[in-house]
């Protein structure tokens, strides 16, 4: 818990000659070197391995229990204020093979962020706390300027140091390295006392450990620090400027309540519980704000993934619905967001689900279950995959707050129903996305109930980016553009709608002419500067559909022309998503699927019609709330009439209802 360095004019010097003259003794693991050494080859070595460390840091003078928070305040030499906020995260980070505890540290001066770090610590078996490195962001006027001060054990020769001894009173006047990255980070410390009595804003403390910190690389770093048992750092004094920073608030970690875990029915290859980061019961103060960078549910209105399955086009739509619900579990009541998942295979609904999600206070995202509906020929065949925390047990972590390599968590944890265990394989990676390269991507490996494994990727601004052979093709508002809608995309959409409603034998000449206009529009769109590099998966989807349409028209195959024209229309609406409000796109999709009902009724495809109506109901849930009450009620009335007729296999009545629905939609603004 290193409160950050401050610099100023020299007021006085203290102890420097004494501190740099002694030997540095580090731990009972055989570490010793000469003070001030800048080259590990000259003597500073460490003799610790991952096997020497335990999983928690509970040294009484430096306790780093996840969930603990400290707030410090002080005044700088120029009279401005300084505030430092520190929190111990629940996640760990792999540092040179050690699962390190993460300390999140933010520093504000005059209410402006000047520094943010993630510090990594671990405790050895003797109780000594080692400092393993830090990731530093330095800011000026709110702008990130550099990462000076960052280092990590095992990278570029950097070595760890001791931040707090197991028995400080036994090591008075000894000096030691707290960190060692030659020429970059060589902070040292000396124990001065273990019997101080200190009073700060947060309280009065006795048996306080006093240290002196300095660095051969920075003469301006000369500080005294004070550590109270059971609390940690309570005060820092800059010996050169006289500036003090003291503890003003201390919030201990809530007593950890572990979530009960199933013990039978596990697939082979699952991780040991000691490797998992999802065992502590989460708390939810603001659960409906789901802003985790790698699963930003409330920041992404809709995400489209496209790919291939069983040799056929596969498509998935994720849409945040305008409703929430509350789930009761383990004596708690937690409001959750509802995410609609719809999967299509070869243009027909294959599965839909309602996913229930909430964000915990530490920033992790939790999965409260899903209502699953699996379809065959437009009819629900089963609800396999359904589970709910309110009925089956407990929520499961779907995304850690700050995922690190090696983290393990279970997205679903019901071996008799649904089971998915995830291991983080890589973080801070780069992938090509819909509009260029995306940084900060995480790759995970998922093991399912049958022991099968899947690789997934999660990306900032998108969430689930790659899974099961599908890639994210577009997301809004992440990919929203301020440019006007290209006229070529309107030509493609209007042409596809026309061909979808046509394809009668006597209309082939007109159809061929319309197709020629569409093909020309597509060529123009592709040749437009900048547009050719946008949304490559959507371009591929539309090109594939347009090619199928060309083949169908050439063969004068009415059924194939209908299907291909519909696919072109859907693909064109996807390409229009960045330019138009998402609700408008869904309303246009709704109109298109209403037309699909009439086409499938003419083809006497009962199963297809069932699926069409289901799709209409799902899309309705995305935009109808934006209509006026009267229009909303009328839309529901016509859709219910269509559903009743289709379920009763009264296809003439269904056609009448579909026409009424289409006419009603035409009258909407």
Secondary structure, 3 states (H helix, E strand, C coil): CCCCCCCCCCCCCCCHHHHHHCEEEECCCCEEEECCCCCHHHCCCCCCCHHHECCCCCCCCCCCCCCCEEEEEEECCCCCEEEEEEEEEEEEEEECCEEEEEEEEEEEECCEEEEEEEEEEEEECCCCEEEEEEEEEEEECCEEEECCCCEECCCCCCEEEEEECCCHHHHCCCEEECEEECCCECEEEEEEEEEEEEEECCEEEEEEEEEEEEECCCCCCEEEEEEECCCEEEEEEECCCCCEEEEEEEECCCCCCECCCCCCCCCCCCCCHHHECCCECCCCCCCCCCCCCCCCHHHCCEEEEEEEECCEEEEEEEEEEEEEEEEEECCEEEEEEEEEEEEEECCEEEEEEEEEEEECCCCCEEEEEEEEEEEECCEEEECCCCEEHHHHCCCEEEECCCCCCCCEEEEEEECCCEEEEEEEEEEEEEEEECCEEEEEEEEEEEEECCCCEEEEEEECCCEEEEECCEEEEEEECCCCCCCCCCHHHHHHHHHHHHHHHCCCHHHHHHHHHHHHHHHHHHHHHHHCCCHHHCCHHHHHHHHHHHHHHHHHHHCCCHHHHHHHHHHHHHHHHHHHHHHCCHHHHHHHHHHHHHHHHHHHHHCCCHHHHHHHHHHHHHHHHHHHHHCCHHHHHHHHHHHHHHHHHHHCCCHHHHHHHHHHHHHHHHCCC
